[in-house]
Amino acid sequence: MYESSGSEKKKNGLVPILALVGIVLLAGLVFLLTRGDSDSVSSAPIGEAVDSSVTTAGNGGTEQTTGSTSGAFEMGTTEGLKFKTDEFNFGAIGTADPTTAATLEAVINATYVDPTPTLWSPTVSNEIAVDPSATTPPNLQVIAGLVNRLSGSVQNAELEIVGQKIVIGGTAASAETLAELNGLVAAGQWPEVENNLVAASGLQSEMEAVNVDGVTTVTGTVGSEALASVIRDSAPVLFGESAVVGEVAVDPSRYYGVSWRRYPTFIAGMANFQNWEAGSQNGEPYAVIREGLNFPSGSASLDAGSAARVAGILPIMLAGSGEINIVGHTDSDGDDALNQTLSENRARAVIGALVAGAEQAAGPDAAAALEARLVPVGRGESEPVATNDTDAGKAQNRRVEVRIG
């Protein structure tokens, strides 16, 4: 019996996505109108609640509070629109026309509000009220883009737009991020600009989760005790009571943004695999999956269990921007050349499944962007992880490994 039987050496169709884990990234702008109006808006402190909930907040928008917060968060007042991040809080206040209010609500909900809040969800308050007599600004999409970028790109951010003036400040994740944000501000063509953005001078926060034979150990060096607590507290929730929390050190010079509190969401799906590692290095997510994506003999179709697990990789993939190698392998049965082709087809099968899952989770644009980063690699039978002398060993060798970052 050949591992690479001629009748089965073909690119198979997309395998079904049986589970979608984690986060929906920036969704389409759904125009859900809010109600009420005011000329000058002030806010009470947010970030003090201790229950996990999502509720309607004030005249419009949503409010999300979590069981682990960083204290009171004062928004102050504004005559226009104001957005602020502080530790792991996000707040929005102000007055806008119906289209602007609805657009910003959609961005805030998609970027900051978790469908099912957890102890690592950000604290979110959106108190943007509607003024039906107001007009939609011509640079609305730039405003929406800046609000979205505050999540992971700016620490302790403040963005205020009043009439023809924009004020923006905070610490950008890097010089490259600062340039991108400055480009967005310039694209808005505000006549008056007060830009107080600076680039982070230190390293990024980093964390790592490593699974060996079913036991996951979590370590890291992060910018605040609040973030360290999130990483420590989430480990047994994500990876079971056997999880080992190693040293999670606090270095205040390390950068982190609001989205860092969500990092457990990005790696939650890894719990369905064994012998893997995942985390963040210099601001970019990475992962190596060595076991859990397997195939029947001679086939380029994932087995049922693997097809159910594959979507768990999506959140950490969608959170990054670098190249992702999808590496196919075979057992030693059959001809070397045919096994090489089969290993390549297995890699492409996993890519097809991931792209289909990304489109379902985050839309066609996100799927296309992910597909451009996925690189199929075939190793044939050259890199076994188990003996090829037994059926069980061969089953382990018929696999795909994933290397993110």
N, C-alpha and C positions, 0 to 999 in steps of 0.2 A: 504494500500500500504506500503510495507516494503522498507526502505532506502536501506537495504542490501538484495535485492531480490536474491533468490538462483540462478536464471539463469544468474545473472550478477556478481556473486562473483568469479571473475577469474582475473588473471594477464593479463592486456590488452597489446597489442603490443605498439611499440613506437609511440608516437604522433608526428605529423609532426612538424618540426622546421620552422616556417614561418618568423622569423626575427633573424639575427645574428648581435649583437651590439658590437662595441668596437674594440678589438685588436687581431691581429693574432700574437701569440707568436713565438718563434723561429721556423721558417719554415725549410723544408728540404733544404739542401745546393744545390741551383740551380746554375749550372756553366754557368754564363753569362760573357763571356770574355770581359775584358777592353782592351784599346789600349794605346800605347805610352810607353816610357821607359826613365829612368834617373838614375844617380848614386847617387846623393845627392839631396834631395827634400826639399824645404822650402815652407812655406805657407804664404799667406796674412791673415790678421785678419778675423775671421768669427764671426758671431753673431751680425752683425750690420744692416742687412737688415730688412725692416719693412713690406714687403709683405709676404703672405703665398704662398709658391711655392715649387715645387720639380723639380730640373733641373739637367742635366748632368754637372758634375763639372770637369773641366780641362781634364787630360789625362784619367780619368776613375772614376767610382764611381758615387755617387749621392750627391746632396746638398739639404738640406731642411732648409729653413729659416722661421721664424714665426713672427707674429705681436707683440710679447712680448719677448724681449731678454735681456740678462744680460751684454751686452757690448762686446768690442773687445776681441778676444780669440787668442793668439799667440801660434802657434804650434812649432816655431823654426825650426831646421833642423835635419836630421837623415841620416845615411849611411845604414840603414836597414828599419825597420818598427817602426812606432811610433803612439801611440794612447793616447788620452788625454780627460779628462772630467774636466769641470770647470763651477761651477754653473749649468746651464742647457744646456751647449754646449757639443757636442762630435765632436772630430776631428780625422782623420787618414791621415797620410802621409807616403811616402816611396816607395820602389820598390820591386816587387815580381814576381815570375814566374806566368804564366797564371792560373794554378790551385789554387795557394794560393790567388792570387788577386780576382779570382771569388768566392772562398769559403768565404773570408772575406767580400766581397761585399754583398753576400747573408746574412751573419750573421748581418752585419751592417744594411742592409735594414729591415730585420725581427725584429731586436731588437730596433732600434732607429727611423726608418723612418715611419711615419704614412701615410697610403694610401691616406688619405685626411687630409692635415695639418690643424690644428686649432690653436687658440691662446695659447693652452697649449702643443703643440707639441715641442719636443726638437729641438734645432738648431744643424744641422748635416752637416759635410763636410767630404767627403771621397775623398782624393787625392792620392790614391795608384796607381802608374803607373806599367805597365807590362814590364818586361824584359824577352823576349822569351828564352834567353840563361840561365836564372837562373834555379835552381833545387828546387823541392818541399821539404820543410823540413819534416823530419819524424814525428815531433811532431805538425803537422799542426792542428790536431783536438784539442790539448791542447791550442794552440794559439787562435783558434776560441772560445773555451770555456771561456778563460780569457776575450776576447773582449766582449762576451755576459754578463759575470758577472759584468763588470764594470758599467753596466747600473744601477742596483739597489743595488749592494753590496759594492761599493767603492765611497766615496766622494772625489772630486778633485784628480782623479786618473791619473797616468801616467804609461804607459807601453811601453817599447822600447826593441826591439830585433835586435841586430846587430851581425851577424855571430853566434858564439857559446855563446853569452852573452845575458842575460835578465836582465833588470832593471825594477823594479815595485815598485810603491809607492802610497800612499793615505791612507785614513781612512776607514777601513772596518766597516760595520754596527754593528758588534758585535764580541765578542771573537770567537763564533762558526763560523761566516762567515770568520773571519781571518784564522782559522784553515783549512776551506775548500779551501780557496784561496791558502794557503801555500801548501796544498796537490796537487792542480793543478800545481803549479810551480814545485814541486818536480817530478810530473809525466812527465813533459817536458824534464827532464834529461839534462838540459843545463849544460855544464862544468863550466860556470862562472855565478854566480847569485848575484845580488845586490838587496836585498829585503828590502824595506823601508816601508812596510805596517805596520800600527798600528791599533788597535781596538778602536772604538769610546768609549769615557769614559762617555758620557752623555746619556740622553734619546733620543728616536727617535722622529721625528716629528709626530704629530697626528692631525687628522681632523675628524669631524663628521657631517653628514647630517641626519637630523631627519624630517620625514614627518608625520604631524598630519592633517588628514582630508583634504589632498590635498595641504597643505602649507608646504614648505620645509625650514628649518632653518639650516644654515651652520655655524660651529664654528671650532676653532682649535688653536693649538700652534705649530709653525713651525720654521725651522732654518734660514730663510732669508725673507726679505721683498719681493723679487722677487717671492718666492713660495707663500707667503701670498697673493700677488696680483693676481696670477693665480687662487687661490681658490676663492677669492672674485669676480673676473671678470667672472669666469665660472659659478657661481651659477645661475644668471638669464638666461644664455644661455641654461643650462641643465634643469632647473626646472621652467622656466617661470618668468615673471615679478613679480609674487606674492612671489618669493623666498625672504627669509629674511637672510641677511648676518649679523650674530652676530659678536662677538669678534673673530678675527683671529690674535692672538698675535704672536710676533716675539721673539724668544729666540735663539740667535746665537749658544748656546751650543747644540741645538737639531740637530741630524743627519738627513741628507736627501741626496739621490743620484739623478742622472739624471732622473731615472724613476719616481721620485716623481712628476715631472712636468706633468706626464701623469695621475696622480691619478683621475682627472675628467673623463677620459675615462673608468676607472674601474667601476665607479658608475653611468655612464650615463643611463644605462638600467633600473635603479631603478625608473626613472621618469614615467615608465609605470604602477607603482603600487601605492597604497595608504597605509598609516600607516605602515611605515618602518623606519629603521635606518641603516646607513652604514658609514664606514670610516676606520680608521686605529688606532690600539692600539698596542703600542710597536713594530711597524714595520710589524704587520700582519693585513691584511684586515679582516674586520668583517662585517656582515650584518644580520639583522633580517627582514624577510618579513612576514607580518601578514595577508595581504589581496591581492587578485589578482590571486590566483591559485585555481580555483573552478571547480566543477564537476556537471553533471546532477545527478538527484536522482538515487540511486542504481547503479551508474556506477563508474568505475575506469579509465575512459577516460576523460582527461581534456576537458572542453568546448572550443569552438573555440577561444574566446577571450583570455583565459588563455594560450592556446597553442601558440598563437602569441606572448605572453609576456615572456614566460619562458626563451628564449635565452638571454634576457637582463641581466639575472643573471650571465651568463657565464664569462664575463671578470673579475669580482671580485673573482669568484671562482678560475679561472685559475691563478690569481695573488697570491694566497695564498698557504699554504701547510698543514694546519690543518684539523681536522675532521669537517665534515659538516653534521648536522642532518636535515633530510627531514622528517617532521612530518605530518602524515595524520590524518584527522578528518572527522566525519560524523554528520548528524543531528540525532535527537532522534527517528526517525521512525524505527521500527523493533527490532529484537532481539539483545541484547548487544553483544553476542559472534560473531554473523554475522557482526555487525557493526565494531567490533574490526578487523576482517579479512579484511573488506572492507577498513578501514583506512590504514592498512598496504599495501594493494595493490595500493592505491592511492599514497602513498609515493614511492613505486617502479615504478609507472608509470612516476612520475616526474623524478626520477633517470634515467630511460630509455631515456626520452626526453633530459635530460642534457648531458648524455654520447654521444648520437647521435649528438647533436649539437657541443660538444667539438671535436668530430672526424672530423666533417665537417669544423670547424673553425681552428683547430690547429693540426689535424692529430691523428692517432691511438695511438701513445705513450702518448700524452697528455690526450686523452680520457681515456686510461687505468689507468693513474695516478690519474685522477679525480675520476673515479669510485671507486678506492680503498679508497678514503676519504669520500665517500657518505654513510651515515648510515640511513637506513629506520626505522622509528619509527611510530607506530600506537597508537593513543589515543582514538579510537572509538568515542563515543558520549560524553565523559566525560568532555570536555573543550569547551563548546559553547562560541561564541563571540556575539551571538544575540539570541533573543527569538526563541524557536522552535514552537511557537504558530501561526506563520504566514509563508506563503510560502517564502516571502522575507528573513525572518530570517533564515529559514532552508537553503536557498541557500547560505547565508553567512557562515553557519556552515559547509557546504560540501566543505572542503578546504584542502590545504596543506600549512604549514608554513615552512620556510627555515631559519636555524640558522647557519651562517658561523662564525667560530671562537669562 
